[in-house]
Amino acid sequence: MLDHLVDDEVTEVELLEWMKRNTRATSDDGIRRRLRFVERLGVVERVDERYRVTVLGERYLETERPELLYQMLSEAVYGFDTMLRVLADGPKTDAELADALKAAHTEFDWNSDDGAAQHRGWVQSLGYVCRTDGMNELTTAGREVVGILDELSDGELDLGELYTEAEREVTTTLDEEPPLIEETEEFTAVQNRVRSSVFSGDVRQAYGFRCAVCGSKREAPDGDTEVEAAHVYPRKYNGTDHVRNGLSLCRFHHWAFDHGWIAVTDDYRLLVADEPDLAGYDELAPLRGEEVTLPVDEKNRPATKFLAAHRALHGF
């Protein structure tokens, strides 16, 4: 639906017809209830009686990161955090989840198990819960989210602020070029996980999950892609987790970049270390002078300050 609205802003009547053609939904009232719900999430809005995708919705479309959608859900609707914490204690049926929600949120009239089943459906679609023979249990990704929630319960930081901070870093405009290093030198384990997730996802997405050097796009049978998000100015020196301090590289060229075999000029051409006596030189030397593959969107391309710092670091 979001993809459809990006291409064409439509009236409610037009959107209802589109939903009935493209989903199993048949009830106008049912579709309207769901539209009101996604409006509450903040991914769509109505302007002049026409639906369109918001900036937040566009952001989700660009990344499709489940943690962004989970943040929207947990901020708009009670019970999602409660459900994940209950499942951390072990598998539960929908009825048991309903009982837990009723006990934790007495201010709401949970008069049936349907609400719990709908909640479970959302977190299941995000990959946080799996369901077998009527029993629901957390996946590995779901347990990671519970770990973040447990740290938040100690008052360490606010989840919304945490993700907002991470999002702010990757949406800085060209006119607001990111700093070479992070202002904060020490981060909590939670912040590091979020920073790594945001940086990795945005860099690889920007390059279409291809290596900027060789163009490879290897994919495993389970759907995992080989390319990695490399920091241009290294993270070990507190290099910023900004998409413009990143390159999408296959594992071989990531290793070569991090260890000073290759570097990139300000006009995005490859340099190769002059080390003909070392094993690997013959494989890398032909890259000298070749252009790297860049993101289509200019605001995601490496900033020259990072490229220059990387070259200086490795003696180019």
C-alpha positions as CSV (number, residue, x, y, z in Angstrom):
1,M,0.0,0.0,0.0
2,L,2.8,2.4,0.9
3,D,4.5,1.7,-2.5
4,H,1.2,2.4,-4.2
5,L,0.8,5.7,-2.4
6,V,4.3,6.8,-3.2
7,D,3.5,6.5,-6.9
8,D,0.0,8.0,-6.7
9,E,-1.9,10.0,-4.0
10,V,-5.4,8.7,-4.0
11,T,-8.8,9.4,-2.4
12,E,-10.2,7.1,0.2
13,V,-12.7,5.6,-2.3
14,E,-9.8,4.8,-4.7
15,L,-7.7,3.3,-2.0
16,L,-10.6,1.1,-0.8
17,E,-11.0,-0.2,-4.3
18,W,-7.2,-0.8,-4.6
19,M,-7.1,-2.7,-1.3
20,K,-10.0,-5.0,-2.4
21,R,-8.2,-5.7,-5.7
22,N,-4.8,-6.4,-4.2
23,T,-5.6,-8.0,-0.8
24,R,-8.2,-10.4,0.6
25,A,-10.0,-7.5,2.3
26,T,-13.7,-7.2,1.2
27,S,-15.3,-4.9,3.8
28,D,-15.1,-1.2,3.4
29,D,-15.5,-0.6,7.1
30,G,-12.8,-3.1,7.9
31,I,-10.4,-1.4,5.5
32,R,-11.2,2.0,6.9
33,R,-10.4,0.8,10.5
34,R,-7.0,-0.4,9.3
35,L,-6.4,2.8,7.5
36,R,-7.1,4.8,10.7
37,F,-4.6,2.5,12.4
38,V,-1.8,3.1,10.0
39,E,-2.6,6.8,10.2
40,R,-2.0,6.5,14.0
41,L,1.3,4.9,13.3
42,G,2.3,7.9,11.3
43,V,3.2,6.3,8.0
44,V,0.3,7.7,6.0
45,E,-1.7,10.9,6.2
46,R,-4.8,12.5,4.5
47,V,-4.2,15.9,3.0
48,D,-7.0,17.6,1.0
49,E,-9.0,14.3,1.1
50,R,-6.2,12.3,-0.5
51,Y,-3.9,9.8,1.1
52,R,-0.2,10.1,0.9
53,V,2.9,8.6,2.5
54,T,4.6,10.6,5.3
55,V,8.3,11.2,5.7
56,L,8.3,8.5,8.3
57,G,6.5,6.1,5.9
58,E,9.1,6.9,3.2
59,R,11.9,6.2,5.7
60,Y,10.4,2.8,6.4
61,L,10.0,2.0,2.7
62,E,13.7,2.9,2.2
63,T,15.0,0.6,5.0
64,E,12.1,-1.9,5.8
65,R,13.8,-2.3,9.2
66,P,11.4,-4.1,11.5
67,E,12.7,-2.1,14.6
68,L,11.3,1.1,13.0
69,L,7.9,-0.4,12.6
70,Y,8.0,-1.9,16.1
71,Q,8.8,1.5,17.5
72,M,5.8,3.0,15.7
73,L,3.6,0.2,17.0
74,S,4.7,0.4,20.6
75,E,4.3,4.2,20.7
76,A,0.8,4.1,19.2
77,V,-0.7,1.0,21.0
78,Y,-0.3,-0.4,24.5
79,G,0.7,-4.0,25.0
80,F,3.4,-4.9,22.6
81,D,6.3,-4.6,25.1
82,T,4.2,-6.5,27.6
83,M,3.6,-9.3,25.1
84,L,7.3,-9.7,24.3
85,R,8.3,-9.7,27.9
86,V,5.7,-12.4,28.7
87,L,7.0,-14.5,25.8
88,A,10.5,-14.2,27.2
89,D,9.4,-16.5,30.0
90,G,8.5,-19.2,27.6
91,P,5.9,-20.2,24.9
92,K,2.4,-19.0,25.4
93,T,-1.0,-19.5,23.7
94,D,-3.0,-16.5,22.4
95,A,-5.3,-17.0,25.4
96,E,-2.4,-16.8,27.8
97,L,-1.2,-13.7,26.1
98,A,-4.7,-12.2,26.4
99,D,-4.7,-12.9,30.2
100,A,-1.3,-11.2,30.5
101,L,-2.5,-8.1,28.6
102,K,-5.6,-7.9,30.7
103,A,-3.6,-8.1,33.9
104,A,-1.0,-5.5,32.8
105,H,-3.4,-3.0,31.3
106,T,-6.5,-2.9,33.4
107,E,-7.4,0.5,32.1
108,F,-8.6,-1.1,28.9
109,D,-11.5,-3.5,28.4
110,W,-9.9,-6.6,26.9
111,N,-13.2,-8.5,26.5
112,S,-11.9,-11.1,24.1
113,D,-8.7,-12.9,23.0
114,D,-8.9,-11.3,19.5
115,G,-6.9,-8.2,20.6
116,A,-4.0,-10.4,21.8
117,A,-4.1,-12.4,18.6
118,Q,-3.9,-9.2,16.5
119,H,-1.0,-8.0,18.6
120,R,0.8,-11.3,18.2
121,G,0.1,-11.1,14.4
122,W,2.0,-7.8,14.2
123,V,5.1,-9.0,16.1
124,Q,5.0,-12.3,14.2
125,S,5.1,-10.4,10.9
126,L,8.1,-8.5,12.2
127,G,10.0,-11.7,12.8
128,Y,10.0,-11.4,16.6
129,V,7.6,-14.3,17.3
130,C,7.1,-17.7,15.6
131,R,4.0,-19.8,16.0
132,T,3.8,-23.6,16.0
133,D,0.8,-25.8,16.9
134,G,-1.0,-22.9,18.6
135,M,2.0,-21.9,20.7
136,N,3.9,-18.6,20.3
137,E,7.5,-18.1,21.2
138,L,10.2,-15.5,20.7
139,T,12.7,-15.7,17.8
140,T,16.3,-14.7,18.2
141,A,15.4,-11.2,16.9
142,G,12.6,-11.0,19.4
143,R,14.9,-11.9,22.3
144,E,17.3,-9.1,21.2
145,V,14.4,-6.6,21.4
146,V,13.5,-7.9,24.9
147,G,17.1,-7.3,25.9
148,I,16.8,-3.7,24.8
149,L,13.5,-3.3,26.7
150,D,15.1,-4.8,29.9
151,E,17.9,-2.2,29.8
152,L,15.3,0.5,29.2
153,S,13.3,-0.6,32.2
154,D,16.3,0.4,34.4
155,G,15.9,4.0,33.2
156,E,19.0,4.0,31.1
157,L,17.6,5.7,28.1
158,D,14.4,6.2,26.2
159,L,13.7,3.8,23.2
160,G,12.2,6.6,21.1
161,E,15.1,8.9,21.8
162,L,17.6,6.1,21.0
163,Y,16.1,5.4,17.6
164,T,15.5,9.0,16.8
165,E,19.2,9.7,17.5
166,A,20.2,6.9,15.2
167,E,17.8,8.0,12.5
168,R,19.1,11.6,12.8
169,E,22.6,10.5,11.9
170,V,21.6,8.8,8.7
171,T,19.3,11.6,7.5
172,T,21.8,14.5,7.7
173,T,21.6,16.5,4.5
174,L,24.4,17.3,2.1
175,D,24.5,20.8,3.5
176,E,24.9,19.4,7.0
177,E,28.0,17.2,6.4
178,P,28.5,14.8,9.3
179,P,31.5,15.2,11.6
180,L,34.6,13.0,11.2
181,I,34.2,11.4,14.6
182,E,31.3,10.9,17.1
183,E,31.0,13.6,19.7
184,T,30.2,10.9,22.3
185,E,33.2,8.6,22.8
186,E,31.4,5.9,24.9
187,F,28.1,4.2,24.1
188,T,26.2,1.6,26.0
189,A,25.8,-1.9,24.6
190,V,22.2,-1.0,23.5
191,Q,23.3,2.1,21.7
192,N,26.1,0.2,20.0
193,R,23.7,-2.5,18.7
194,V,21.3,0.2,17.4
195,R,24.2,2.2,15.8
196,S,25.5,-0.9,14.1
197,S,22.1,-2.0,12.8
198,V,21.2,1.4,11.4
199,F,24.6,2.0,9.8
200,S,24.8,-1.5,8.3
201,G,21.3,-1.5,6.9
202,D,21.5,2.0,5.4
203,V,24.9,1.6,3.8
204,R,24.1,-1.8,2.2
205,Q,20.7,-0.6,1.1
206,A,22.2,2.6,-0.5
207,Y,24.4,0.5,-2.7
208,G,21.7,-2.0,-3.6
209,F,23.5,-4.7,-1.6
210,R,26.4,-4.7,-4.1
211,C,30.1,-4.4,-3.5
212,A,31.3,-0.9,-4.5
213,V,34.6,-2.3,-5.8
214,C,33.7,-5.5,-7.7
215,G,29.9,-5.2,-8.0
216,S,29.3,-8.6,-6.5
217,K,25.9,-9.3,-5.0
218,R,26.2,-12.8,-3.5
219,E,23.2,-14.2,-1.6
220,A,22.9,-17.3,0.6
221,P,20.1,-19.8,0.3
222,D,18.6,-18.3,3.5
223,G,18.5,-14.8,1.9
224,D,21.5,-13.3,3.7
225,T,23.7,-11.1,1.6
226,E,27.5,-11.2,1.6
227,V,28.2,-7.5,1.4
228,E,29.2,-5.7,4.6
229,A,29.1,-2.0,5.6
230,A,32.6,-0.8,5.9
231,H,33.5,2.4,7.8
232,V,35.7,4.7,5.6
233,Y,37.2,6.4,8.7
234,P,37.4,3.5,11.1
235,R,35.0,3.0,14.0
236,K,37.9,2.0,16.2
237,Y,39.0,5.6,16.0
238,N,35.4,6.7,16.8
239,G,34.5,7.3,13.1
240,T,30.9,8.4,12.8
241,D,28.1,5.9,12.0
242,H,26.8,7.9,9.1
243,V,26.0,6.6,5.7
244,R,28.5,9.0,4.2
245,N,31.2,7.4,6.2
246,G,30.4,4.0,4.7
247,L,31.1,1.8,1.7
248,S,29.3,-1.4,0.8
249,L,32.0,-4.0,0.2
250,C,32.3,-7.8,-0.2
251,R,34.3,-9.5,2.5
252,F,37.5,-9.6,0.5
253,H,37.5,-6.0,-0.5
254,H,36.3,-5.0,3.0
255,W,39.5,-6.7,4.3
256,A,41.6,-5.0,1.7
257,F,40.1,-1.6,2.4
258,D,40.5,-1.9,6.2
259,H,44.1,-3.0,6.0
260,G,45.3,-0.4,3.6
261,W,45.6,-2.4,0.4
262,I,43.1,-0.1,-1.4
263,A,41.8,3.5,-0.9
264,V,39.5,5.8,-2.8
265,T,40.3,9.2,-4.3
266,D,38.0,12.3,-3.9
267,D,36.7,11.6,-7.5
268,Y,35.9,8.0,-6.5
269,R,38.7,6.1,-8.2
270,L,40.6,3.3,-6.6
271,L,44.2,3.5,-5.4
272,V,46.2,0.3,-4.7
273,A,49.2,0.1,-2.3
274,D,52.5,-0.2,-4.2
275,E,53.5,-3.5,-2.6
276,P,54.4,-5.8,-5.5
277,D,56.3,-8.3,-3.3
278,L,53.3,-9.1,-1.1
279,A,50.9,-11.9,-1.9
280,G,47.6,-10.4,-3.1
281,Y,49.2,-7.6,-5.1
282,D,48.7,-9.2,-8.5
283,E,45.0,-9.7,-7.7
284,L,44.5,-6.1,-6.5
285,A,46.8,-4.1,-8.9
286,P,44.3,-4.3,-11.8
287,L,41.9,-2.2,-9.8
288,R,44.1,0.8,-9.8
289,G,42.3,3.8,-11.4
290,E,38.9,2.0,-11.6
291,E,35.8,3.9,-10.6
292,V,33.9,2.6,-7.6
293,T,30.2,2.0,-7.9
294,L,28.3,4.8,-6.0
295,P,24.7,5.1,-4.7
296,V,22.3,6.8,-7.1
297,D,21.3,9.2,-4.3
298,E,24.1,11.7,-3.9
299,K,23.4,12.3,-0.2
300,N,24.5,8.7,0.4
301,R,27.9,8.9,-1.3
302,P,31.1,8.9,0.8
303,A,32.1,12.4,1.9
304,T,35.6,13.5,0.8
305,K,36.6,14.3,4.4
306,F,36.3,10.5,5.2
307,L,38.1,9.4,2.1
308,A,41.0,11.8,2.8
309,A,41.2,10.7,6.4
310,H,41.3,7.0,5.3
311,R,44.1,7.7,2.7
312,A,46.1,9.6,5.3
313,L,45.7,6.8,7.8
314,H,47.2,4.2,5.4
315,G,49.9,6.4,3.8
316,F,48.3,7.0,0.4
